[in-house]
């Protein structure tokens, strides 16, 4: 016959006490001012669609020659100071704008 295991006295605890864990999902409450919609399925992010009309042409500025009065159409300058040469073949004046 096989020998039996010795029994422990009742004063000692045979097992550790198991912790009881509360398993729950926490969620923030929805404020009354917020719009709450419950939807099922996939969601998508809506970004504003950028319409690409091809290469952009530079903006055009009209400049009047101070010498002969001819109207010149030039691309908008990128700097504050620039020079404009008159397109009139008889004039050829250069205006400097600051």
C-alpha positions, 0 to 999 in steps of 0.5 A: 500500500502507498503511504498517504500524504501527511495532512496539515493542521487547520491553523495553516492555510494551504493556499494563497488567497486569490485576489478578485479582479473587477473586469469592466470597461471604462468609458468616458461619459458623453456630455450633453453638448456633444453630438453622439451617434452610434454607428456600426461598421467601418468608419472613414476619415473625411478630409477636404478633397483638394481639387488639382487643376494642374499647374498653377499660373503665376498671378498677373499684376498690371504696371503702368510705365511712368515714362510713356504710360504704357500698361505692362502685365507682369507676373506678381513679384515675390519681393517688395523691391523689384524692377519693371522694364517697359515692353514698348519697343520705343520706350525701354524705360526701367521702373524700380519699385520699392 
